[in-house]
Amino acid sequence: MVTSSLIIHETNLSQTALKTLDTLECLASANHPLSTLEVAQSCGLSRPTAYRLLSTLLSRGYVEKTLNKHYRLGPRVLSLSQSLLDRLDLPELAKQDLRALCQASNETVHLAILDNTEALYVDKVESSHAVRMHSTIGTRNPLHSTAIGKAILAFLPLEERTALLDRMILTHRTSNTITDKTVLVEHLASVSAQGFAIDDIEEEEGLRCVSAPIFNHAGRAIAAVSISGPAYRLSISRLEELSKLVRKTAEVISFKLGYIPGQDS
């Protein structure tokens, strides 16, 4: 039995959002493109409301219009589905490569995905050193202060990166954290040029990391892999050496996701 505290009343939800979702589900369940009137009748909407919702979805690519002015699901829906599949499959797909990277570097290795304005850590392989970075799968860290976050940010399309930066609050984590957006944008340009990012004691005192982006089949940066450890063991020059291993691992994982350099969409 569902208790009253767990019941969400539709009156507390956005009716426009519900109608939009109903419209998408209607098109998804249909075995042929639908007219505006058919969508309106199926979803219990007025024809003007159905037209307005379909026009909005059309403008964002979630719906496309056929030659006879009927509607069906658009490519953006497939893109979202593929993004979800990439995320779900990524830890298992990358596990062997993460272990190999840990063995080659003898430092802790992390795998994280972009989750809104944060990096979500989905897998790790710990170093055998007595002193090593301790972390928990499922935790989130800011994008601006982590090597993993900066590696993803630097390789996002400009429009998307700008939108993310506008929403981000560049919190002060250590004395080395970049908290000025102009400086961060310039820094990300350097990351993009060199192909890897470094966290120089920017997220946590005494720790350094190096990271490289992972791309999916469409050439989108969806995740990153990193090597992390105590700063006394990982000098900047050591991280630059390890960047070659990190980039190679990221390339291998990206290839498994269907990414082909030079064929970005």
C-alpha positions as CSV (number, residue, x, y, z in Angstrom):
1,M,0.0,0.0,0.0
2,V,1.4,3.4,-0.9
3,T,1.3,5.9,2.0
4,S,-0.1,9.4,1.4
5,S,3.4,10.9,2.0
6,L,4.6,9.1,-1.1
7,I,1.8,10.2,-3.4
8,I,2.6,13.1,-5.8
9,H,-0.5,14.9,-6.8
10,E,-0.6,16.1,-10.4
11,T,-1.8,19.5,-9.1
12,N,1.7,20.0,-7.7
13,L,3.4,19.2,-11.1
14,S,3.9,21.3,-14.1
15,Q,0.9,20.7,-16.3
16,T,2.8,21.9,-19.4
17,A,5.6,19.4,-18.7
18,L,3.1,16.6,-18.2
19,K,1.3,17.5,-21.5
20,T,4.7,17.6,-23.3
21,L,5.6,14.2,-22.0
22,D,2.2,12.8,-22.9
23,T,2.8,14.1,-26.5
24,L,6.2,12.4,-26.7
25,E,4.7,9.1,-25.4
26,C,1.9,9.4,-27.8
27,L,4.3,9.7,-30.8
28,A,6.5,6.9,-29.4
29,S,3.6,4.4,-29.2
30,A,2.2,5.2,-32.6
31,N,3.2,3.0,-35.5
32,H,3.0,5.9,-38.0
33,P,3.4,9.7,-38.0
34,L,0.4,11.5,-36.5
35,S,-1.4,14.7,-37.4
36,T,-1.9,17.5,-34.9
37,L,-5.5,16.6,-34.6
38,E,-4.6,12.9,-33.9
39,V,-2.1,14.0,-31.2
40,A,-4.7,16.3,-29.7
41,Q,-7.4,13.6,-29.6
42,S,-5.0,10.9,-28.2
43,C,-3.7,13.2,-25.4
44,G,-6.9,14.9,-24.6
45,L,-5.7,18.3,-25.7
46,S,-7.1,21.1,-27.6
47,R,-5.8,21.4,-31.2
48,P,-4.1,24.7,-30.5
49,T,-2.3,23.3,-27.4
50,A,-1.2,20.2,-29.3
51,Y,0.1,22.4,-32.1
52,R,2.0,24.6,-29.6
53,L,3.7,21.6,-27.9
54,L,4.6,20.0,-31.2
55,S,6.1,23.2,-32.5
56,T,8.2,23.5,-29.4
57,L,9.4,19.9,-29.6
58,L,10.1,20.4,-33.3
59,S,12.3,23.4,-32.6
60,R,14.5,21.4,-30.3
61,G,14.7,18.3,-32.5
62,Y,12.6,16.0,-30.3
63,V,10.0,15.8,-33.0
64,E,10.3,16.0,-36.8
65,K,7.7,16.8,-39.4
66,T,7.0,14.6,-42.5
67,L,6.2,15.9,-46.0
68,N,2.5,15.6,-45.3
69,K,2.9,17.7,-42.2
70,H,2.5,14.8,-39.7
71,Y,4.8,14.3,-36.7
72,R,7.0,11.6,-35.4
73,L,9.9,11.4,-32.9
74,G,13.0,13.3,-33.9
75,P,16.7,12.5,-33.7
76,R,17.2,14.3,-30.4
77,V,15.3,11.5,-28.6
78,L,17.7,8.9,-30.0
79,S,20.6,11.1,-28.9
80,L,19.3,11.1,-25.4
81,S,18.7,7.4,-25.4
82,Q,22.2,6.7,-26.7
83,S,23.7,9.0,-24.1
84,L,22.0,7.0,-21.4
85,L,23.1,3.7,-22.9
86,D,26.7,5.0,-23.0
87,R,26.6,5.9,-19.4
88,L,25.1,2.6,-18.3
89,D,27.6,0.5,-20.3
90,L,30.7,2.5,-19.6
91,P,32.0,1.1,-16.3
92,E,31.8,-2.5,-17.5
93,L,33.2,-1.6,-20.9
94,A,36.1,0.3,-19.4
95,K,36.9,-1.9,-16.4
96,Q,39.8,-3.9,-18.0
97,D,41.4,-0.7,-19.3
98,L,41.1,1.0,-15.9
99,R,42.9,-1.9,-14.2
100,A,45.6,-1.8,-16.8
101,L,46.1,1.9,-16.3
102,C,46.3,1.4,-12.5
103,Q,48.9,-1.4,-12.9
104,A,51.0,0.7,-15.3
105,S,51.0,3.8,-13.1
106,N,50.5,2.2,-9.6
107,E,48.2,5.1,-8.7
108,T,44.5,5.2,-8.1
109,V,42.4,5.5,-11.3
110,H,38.9,7.0,-11.6
111,L,36.2,7.0,-14.2
112,A,33.6,9.7,-14.1
113,I,30.7,11.0,-16.3
114,L,29.3,14.4,-16.8
115,D,26.2,14.8,-14.6
116,N,24.6,18.3,-14.9
117,T,27.2,20.7,-13.5
118,E,29.3,18.0,-11.7
119,A,31.4,15.0,-12.3
120,L,29.8,11.7,-11.1
121,Y,32.4,9.0,-10.3
122,V,31.2,5.7,-11.6
123,D,34.2,3.4,-11.1
124,K,37.7,3.3,-9.7
125,V,40.7,1.0,-9.2
126,E,42.8,1.7,-6.2
127,S,46.6,1.9,-6.0
128,S,48.6,-0.6,-4.0
129,H,50.4,2.2,-2.2
130,A,49.8,2.5,1.5
131,V,49.3,6.2,1.0
132,R,46.8,6.8,-1.8
133,M,43.7,8.7,-2.7
134,H,40.6,7.4,-1.0
135,S,37.3,8.0,-2.7
136,T,33.8,6.5,-3.1
137,I,32.0,5.5,-6.3
138,G,28.8,7.5,-6.6
139,T,30.2,10.7,-5.2
140,R,30.2,14.0,-7.2
141,N,32.8,16.7,-7.5
142,P,32.7,20.1,-9.2
143,L,33.9,20.4,-12.8
144,H,36.0,23.5,-12.4
145,S,38.3,22.1,-9.6
146,T,38.9,18.5,-10.8
147,A,41.1,17.2,-13.7
148,I,38.2,15.0,-14.7
149,G,35.8,17.9,-14.8
150,K,38.1,20.1,-16.7
151,A,38.9,17.4,-19.2
152,I,35.2,17.0,-20.0
153,L,34.4,20.7,-20.0
154,A,37.3,21.5,-22.4
155,F,36.0,19.2,-25.1
156,L,32.3,20.1,-25.0
157,P,30.8,22.0,-27.9
158,L,31.3,25.8,-27.2
159,E,27.6,26.5,-26.8
160,E,27.1,23.7,-24.3
161,R,30.2,24.6,-22.4
162,T,29.2,28.2,-22.2
163,A,25.7,27.3,-20.9
164,L,27.3,25.1,-18.3
165,L,29.7,27.7,-17.1
166,D,26.9,30.2,-16.8
167,R,25.1,27.8,-14.4
168,M,28.2,26.8,-12.4
169,I,29.3,28.4,-9.1
170,L,33.1,28.3,-9.0
171,T,33.5,27.5,-5.3
172,H,36.8,27.9,-3.6
173,R,38.2,24.4,-2.7
174,T,41.9,25.2,-2.1
175,S,44.2,28.2,-2.6
176,N,44.8,26.8,-6.1
177,T,41.2,26.5,-7.3
178,I,40.3,28.6,-10.3
179,T,37.3,30.7,-9.3
180,D,37.4,33.3,-12.1
181,K,35.3,32.2,-15.1
182,T,37.5,34.2,-17.6
183,V,40.6,32.5,-16.2
184,L,38.9,29.1,-16.4
185,V,37.9,29.6,-20.0
186,E,41.5,30.4,-20.9
187,H,42.7,27.4,-18.9
188,L,40.2,25.1,-20.7
189,A,41.6,26.3,-24.0
190,S,45.0,25.0,-22.9
191,V,43.5,21.8,-21.8
192,S,41.9,21.3,-25.2
193,A,45.2,22.1,-27.0
194,Q,47.2,19.6,-25.0
195,G,44.6,16.9,-24.8
196,F,44.6,16.4,-21.0
197,A,43.8,18.3,-17.8
198,I,45.7,18.5,-14.5
199,D,44.3,19.2,-11.0
200,D,47.2,20.9,-9.3
201,I,45.9,20.6,-5.7
202,E,42.8,22.4,-6.8
203,E,40.1,20.1,-5.4
204,E,41.7,18.7,-2.3
205,E,44.8,19.7,-0.3
206,G,47.8,17.4,-0.9
207,L,46.3,15.7,-4.0
208,R,47.1,16.0,-7.8
209,C,45.4,14.3,-10.8
210,V,45.7,14.1,-14.5
211,S,42.8,13.3,-16.8
212,A,41.8,12.8,-20.4
213,P,38.3,12.9,-22.0
214,I,36.4,9.9,-23.3
215,F,34.2,10.4,-26.4
216,N,31.2,8.4,-27.6
217,H,30.3,7.3,-31.1
218,A,29.1,10.8,-32.0
219,G,32.3,12.5,-30.9
220,R,30.8,13.9,-27.7
221,A,32.9,14.1,-24.5
222,I,30.7,12.1,-22.1
223,A,33.3,11.1,-19.5
224,A,36.9,11.1,-18.5
225,V,39.5,8.9,-16.9
226,S,42.1,10.0,-14.4
227,I,45.2,9.1,-12.4
228,S,45.2,10.5,-8.8
229,G,47.6,10.4,-5.9
230,P,49.4,12.4,-3.2
231,A,51.1,15.5,-4.5
232,Y,54.5,14.6,-3.0
233,R,54.5,11.5,-5.3
234,L,52.9,13.1,-8.3
235,S,54.8,16.2,-9.3
236,I,53.7,18.2,-12.3
237,S,56.4,16.6,-14.4
238,R,55.3,13.2,-13.3
239,L,51.7,14.0,-14.2
240,E,52.8,15.1,-17.7
241,E,54.6,11.8,-18.1
242,L,51.4,9.9,-17.0
243,S,49.3,12.0,-19.3
244,K,50.4,9.8,-22.2
245,L,49.1,6.7,-20.4
246,V,45.8,8.5,-19.5
247,R,45.3,9.7,-23.0
248,K,45.9,6.3,-24.5
249,T,43.5,4.7,-22.1
250,A,40.9,7.3,-22.9
251,E,41.4,6.7,-26.6
252,V,41.0,2.9,-26.2
253,I,37.7,3.4,-24.3
254,S,36.5,5.9,-26.8
255,F,37.2,3.5,-29.6
256,K,35.1,0.8,-27.8
257,L,32.2,3.4,-27.7
258,G,32.5,3.7,-31.5
259,Y,34.5,7.0,-31.6
260,I,36.6,7.5,-34.7
261,P,38.9,10.6,-34.6
262,G,38.2,13.0,-37.4
263,Q,34.7,11.8,-37.9
264,D,33.0,13.9,-35.2
265,S,29.4,14.8,-35.9
